[in-house]
Amino acid sequence: MDRYRGARTAVIVGAGVAGPAAAIALARGGWQVEIAEVRPPEAPSGWGLCLTGPSLRALDELGLSEACLAEGYGMSTVTHVDVNGESAGEARMPRLIGARRPAMAGIARPVLHRVLYAEAERCGVTVRHGVTVAAVDQEEELIRMRLSDGTDRSVALLVGADGIRSSVRDLLGIETSLDFHGQMVWRALVPRPPWATGIHQFAGKADTAGLVPLSNGQAYVFLTENGVERSVVPDAELAPRLRRLLETFPGRGEEIRSLVAESESVVRRPVLTTLVEGPWNRGNGVVIGDAAHAPAPQTASGTALALEDGLVLAQELGRHESVEAGLRTFVGRRGRRCRRLVETSVAIAVLEQAQRHHEAYALVDSCHRFMAEPV
């Protein structure tokens, strides 16, 4: 890539969601793009996620919504269940890619990654696993960097899409904090029960739980453990402990508990958020996705924000003569939307721990309405 001095060349660090989305959009705009991903190709990437309407809208702009819908599970409703196991109402999500298409979709993370990687490679993007950026030096209109394998790059653009614990953010000198909110979130991959044709969310006396379909055959159970300290549970104890936490949920909550008993794939993670208060860019380097703005998972909007970042980044760089000017406009355009989502997600976490479920549901609904607005 060094021979392309002055051309539109980019290194993107991180091959989760924001990175490949940005790579695809930039490559279509004439950029030569290389993705550096520290994890090996076979590394676990999580069980599943919900592609809300804004996620599907962004994927549709990339020409990938049909591939995701074909391999995921399309749905349009969220059913809320109260602490007694009774229905507390049903929310219908906005259909942003057409009245005849689902409002949202559950999808396994490896499937989404496969769709994104395939399109990135089709667009000429090089994806390198097992490497990351070790050092960065800004020089006029170029960024010089050394990769962890000892090789060097000189490019016009560096994008840090390497998650909430971003190393690129540190290398660029962009400061932020990782905030813990007294919650640990659980995920377990299970068979999809026949009644689960949409998302089900269960209010508990202490915690909240739910189920998201991922395909005709699979779903994932989630549980948000409230009022706890950050801690590590040995792998062998994860499934038994999750089953105990689900004991307080009646009705279909009991069926979910029985499904977890069959699961060999259970994870537990702290609920962390971050929001870069100042600019997300330094010179020709920028952070996007969770590296810049990571909401708590209750809004199910982190993936949408990441996909949107990739699209808007390419749009703004295509509208400006200099990379730095394009990055400034990109950050200005994304700031309000991302800040609102992160701050609202924190408010939802507070309400959940206070057992004020109806108020939390109303805030989640307001997030979906806000995110349905044009990017």
C-alpha atoms as one frame of an Amber mdcrd trajectory, in Angstrom:
protein
   0.000   0.000   0.000   2.993   2.331   0.489   3.255   2.969  -3.254  -0.164
   4.677  -3.239   1.053   7.857  -1.515  -1.534  10.586  -2.034  -4.201   8.139
  -3.144  -7.285   7.088  -1.196  -5.793   4.340   0.954  -7.047   3.165   4.325
  -6.289   0.727   7.111  -9.261  -0.276   9.254  -8.533  -1.966  12.564 -11.272
  -4.371  13.615 -13.395  -6.793  11.607 -16.539  -6.842  13.748 -19.464  -4.886
  12.279 -18.365  -1.260  11.910 -15.062  -2.184  10.268 -16.384  -4.306   7.381
 -19.300  -1.900   6.827 -16.892   1.015   6.507 -14.569  -1.048   4.308 -17.361
  -1.958   1.884 -18.647   1.609   1.644 -15.150   3.067   1.198 -14.117   0.460
  -1.385 -17.217   1.232  -3.423 -16.132   4.871  -3.338 -12.756   4.062  -4.861
 -10.677   3.551  -1.719  -8.079   0.829  -1.407  -8.811  -0.741   1.981  -7.046
  -3.200   4.255  -8.643  -4.570   7.442  -6.401  -5.682  10.312  -8.084  -7.998
  12.837  -6.098  -9.262  15.804  -8.252 -12.365  16.326  -7.825 -15.449  14.147
 -10.627 -16.232  11.658 -11.954 -19.094  13.783 -12.142 -17.055  17.025 -15.576
 -17.017  18.742 -17.522 -13.860  17.994 -20.605 -14.168  20.201 -23.860 -15.982
  19.734 -26.323 -13.628  18.153 -27.784 -10.168  17.863 -30.913  -8.340  16.789
 -30.843  -6.373  13.562 -33.372  -3.642  14.276 -34.996  -1.577  11.539 -32.100
   0.889  11.271 -29.654  -2.033  10.993 -31.679  -3.538   8.151 -31.925  -0.112
   6.498 -28.138   0.264   6.577 -27.637  -3.293   5.322 -30.167  -2.597   2.577
 -28.085   0.382   1.459 -25.103  -1.964   1.309 -27.176  -4.443  -0.712 -26.957
  -7.070   2.047 -30.358  -7.054   3.760 -31.768  -9.940   1.726 -28.764 -12.150
   2.497 -29.162 -11.438   6.214 -32.924 -12.021   6.161 -32.425 -15.290   4.288
 -30.037 -16.640   6.917 -31.551 -14.963   9.966 -35.069 -14.830  11.390 -37.349
 -11.969  10.356 -39.813 -10.598  12.910 -41.756  -7.476  13.770 -42.923  -7.632
  17.404 -41.573  -7.460  20.951 -43.798  -9.122  23.576 -43.415  -7.895  27.162
 -44.235 -10.315  29.984 -44.750  -9.131  33.587 -43.397 -10.641  36.801 -46.440
 -12.956  37.024 -45.823 -14.444  33.600 -48.738 -12.526  32.031 -48.539 -10.492
  28.838 -47.847  -6.815  29.505 -48.355  -5.737  25.916 -46.835  -6.058  22.480
 -44.736  -3.476  20.666 -44.661  -3.437  16.870 -41.404  -2.222  15.440 -41.260
   0.181  12.454 -40.733  -1.474   9.065 -37.999   0.654   7.517 -37.207  -1.386
   4.400 -40.745  -1.891   3.119 -44.170  -2.907   4.367 -43.773  -6.466   3.067
 -40.426  -7.062   4.744 -39.755  -7.726   8.445 -39.192  -4.873  10.858 -36.118
  -6.577  12.313 -34.239  -9.848  12.296 -32.327 -12.029  14.699 -29.100 -13.398
  13.282 -26.130 -15.401  14.511 -23.044 -13.201  14.738 -20.874 -15.585  12.684
 -23.494 -15.471   9.919 -23.543 -11.673   9.835 -19.746 -11.609   9.807 -19.659
 -14.090   6.937 -22.033 -11.911   4.881 -20.006  -8.766   5.586 -16.625 -10.414
   4.947 -17.767 -11.925   1.660 -18.968  -8.555   0.361 -15.831  -6.781   1.576
 -13.608  -9.244  -0.242 -15.801  -8.992  -3.348 -15.172  -5.231  -3.260 -11.422
  -5.832  -3.195 -10.845  -5.315   0.532  -7.915  -7.248   2.021  -8.675  -8.822
   5.418  -5.640  -9.816   7.502  -6.125 -11.783  10.713  -3.702 -12.049  13.595
  -2.391  -8.489  13.281  -3.227  -5.069  14.677  -1.673  -1.609  14.746   1.183
  -1.221  17.246   2.318   2.381  16.622   0.984   5.454  14.821   2.680   8.632
  13.577   0.809  11.437  11.805   2.785  13.085   9.007   1.065  15.858   7.029
  -1.635  14.134   4.975  -0.451  10.607   5.727  -0.585   8.318   8.720   2.426
   6.104   9.158   1.888   3.025  11.263   3.649  -0.125  12.304   1.633  -3.340
  12.497   2.132  -5.934  15.194   3.877  -8.237  12.697   6.594  -5.614  12.169
   5.428  -4.375   8.749   4.796  -0.686   8.021   1.999   1.169   6.285   1.604
   4.758   5.046  -2.026   5.558   4.275  -4.398   8.475   3.981  -6.845   7.149
   6.595  -6.740   5.065   9.772 -10.066   3.837  11.175 -10.283   2.318  14.639
 -13.262  -0.037  14.633 -11.760  -2.245  17.306 -14.454  -2.165  19.956 -15.052
  -0.643  23.356 -11.486  -1.380  24.520 -10.006   0.156  21.371  -6.221   0.236
  21.111  -6.422   2.620  18.141  -8.267   5.109  20.328  -5.333   5.035  22.751
  -2.753   5.322  19.971  -4.529   8.401  18.610  -4.588   9.982  22.074  -8.391
  10.035  22.321  -9.465   9.740  25.948 -12.656   8.225  27.319 -13.835   6.064
  30.208 -15.451   2.632  30.345 -18.423   2.828  32.691 -19.893  -0.188  34.504
 -23.574   0.019  35.443 -24.088  -2.697  38.051 -25.322  -5.267  35.552 -23.945
  -8.485  34.092 -25.538  -9.756  30.895 -25.902 -13.451  30.078 -26.376 -15.101
  26.676 -27.126 -18.761  25.919 -27.606 -20.376  22.521 -30.709 -22.621  22.572
 -33.182 -24.338  20.219 -35.951 -21.960  19.106 -39.324 -22.892  20.653 -42.246
 -22.855  18.165 -44.017 -19.977  19.952 -40.992 -17.663  19.601 -41.821 -15.820
  16.374 -40.705 -12.477  17.803 -38.681 -11.165  20.712 -40.027 -11.988  24.187
 -38.894  -9.953  27.177 -39.658 -11.071  30.743 -39.706  -8.791  33.787 -38.453
 -10.532  36.906 -38.491  -9.669  40.579 -34.754  -8.995  40.475 -33.562  -9.413
  36.887 -34.871  -9.216  33.325 -34.703 -11.973  30.729 -35.843 -12.788  27.242
 -35.455 -14.744  24.045 -34.494 -13.690  20.503 -34.960 -16.040  17.499 -31.882
 -16.349  15.285 -33.108 -18.830  12.668 -35.799 -21.459  12.235 -33.824 -23.736
  14.533 -31.954 -21.463  16.935 -32.516 -18.631  19.387 -30.587 -17.043  22.201
 -31.702 -16.505  25.775 -30.588 -13.293  27.444 -30.672 -12.355  31.112 -29.602
  -9.081  32.682 -28.395  -9.628  36.239 -29.062  -6.462  38.258 -27.261  -4.894
  41.191 -24.072  -6.957  41.032 -20.338  -6.335  41.080 -18.110  -7.234  38.145
 -16.897 -10.771  38.610 -15.826 -13.880  36.732 -17.738 -17.171  36.867 -15.874
 -20.369  35.874 -17.072 -21.773  32.568 -18.327 -24.981  34.193 -20.631 -22.968
  36.450 -22.155 -20.691  33.816 -25.116 -22.821  32.679 -26.097 -24.017  36.208
 -25.959 -20.467  37.549 -28.012 -19.077  34.670 -30.642 -21.756  35.274 -30.828
 -20.708  38.936 -31.285 -17.064  37.972 -34.165 -18.067  35.678 -36.006 -19.934
  38.462 -37.930 -16.773  39.442 -39.522 -16.372  36.004 -42.916 -18.156  35.705
 -44.801 -19.296  32.609 -42.665 -19.397  29.495 -39.737 -18.343  31.619 -39.730
 -21.895  32.946 -39.505 -23.255  29.413 -36.576 -20.958  28.698 -34.872 -22.327
  31.805 -35.281 -25.868  30.508 -33.767 -24.838  27.171 -30.719 -23.429  28.933
 -30.238 -26.811  30.583 -29.489 -28.199  27.121 -27.164 -25.363  26.089 -23.413
 -25.798  25.872 -22.891 -22.165  24.841 -23.318 -19.695  27.709 -21.449 -16.406
  28.208 -21.549 -13.695  30.894 -20.250 -10.166  30.376 -20.360  -6.830  32.262
 -22.660  -4.117  30.902 -20.221  -1.362  29.931 -20.756   1.881  28.063 -18.455
   4.523  26.659 -18.912   7.822  24.864 -16.012   9.885  23.535 -16.824  13.398
  24.741 -14.553  15.289  22.366 -13.789  14.715  18.683 -13.516  11.098  17.574
 -10.669  11.985  15.208  -7.068  13.130  15.421  -5.733  14.284  12.068  -6.443
  11.515   9.573  -7.290   8.920  12.225 -10.798   8.287  13.568 -12.638   5.818
  15.801 -16.106   4.495  14.985 -18.623   2.018  16.372 -18.137   0.871  19.967
 -14.695   2.473  20.028 -16.450   5.871  19.955 -19.898   5.185  21.424 -20.929
   1.915  23.042 -24.488   1.846  24.437 -25.777  -0.701  26.919 -27.425  -3.633
  25.078 -30.983  -2.869  26.197 -31.633  -0.588  23.215 -30.441  -3.240  20.714
 -28.982  -0.330  18.739 -25.227  -0.838  18.928 -25.150  -2.766  15.649 -27.274
  -0.137  13.908 -24.977   2.668  15.039 -21.923   0.703  13.870 -23.366   0.031
  10.415 -24.505   3.645  10.057 -21.048   4.886  11.029 -19.485   2.950   8.170
 -21.905   4.359   5.616 -21.771   7.966   6.822 -17.968   7.887   7.061 -17.691
   6.959   3.382 -20.306   9.563   2.406 -18.540  12.431   4.146 -15.082  11.461
   2.922 -16.520  11.417  -0.596 -17.831  14.976  -0.187 -14.623  16.646   0.999
 -11.268  17.275  -0.630  -9.272  16.484   2.509  -9.609  13.481   4.801  -9.433
  15.611   7.927 -12.310  17.836   6.765 -14.406  14.783   5.942 -13.719  13.299
   9.366 -14.730  16.508  11.152 -18.034  16.576   9.289 -18.587  12.867   9.928
 -18.113  13.308  13.686 -20.396  16.338  13.747 -23.092  14.479  11.860 -23.004
  11.413  14.117 -22.541  13.010  17.535 -26.107  13.830  18.606 -27.580  10.509
  17.491 -24.942   8.392  19.201 -24.906  10.441  22.396 -28.660  10.125  22.790
 -28.531   6.350  22.392 -25.735   5.884  24.927 -27.309   8.189  27.500 -30.749
   6.624  27.089 -29.310   3.126  27.428 -27.750   4.129  30.748 -31.107   5.500
  31.929 -32.750   2.186  30.989 -30.178   0.281  33.045 -31.014   2.465  36.064
 -34.763   1.894  35.643 -34.325  -1.871  35.312 -32.419  -2.051  38.574 -35.183
  -0.053  40.259 -37.777  -2.549  38.886 -39.495   0.288  36.977 -40.071  -1.915
  33.945 -42.865   0.036  32.254 -40.763   3.190  32.266 -37.832   1.215  30.866
 -40.028  -0.201  28.086 -41.181   3.331  27.214 -37.570   4.499  26.908 -36.660
   1.530  24.711 -39.635   2.362  22.494 -38.510   6.005  22.275 -35.076   4.784
  21.176 -36.592   2.747  18.358 -38.677   5.730  17.201 -35.632   8.001  17.300
 -33.458   5.535  15.439 -36.149   5.173  12.754 -35.535   8.802  11.775 -33.236
   9.419   8.786 -29.532   9.059   9.505
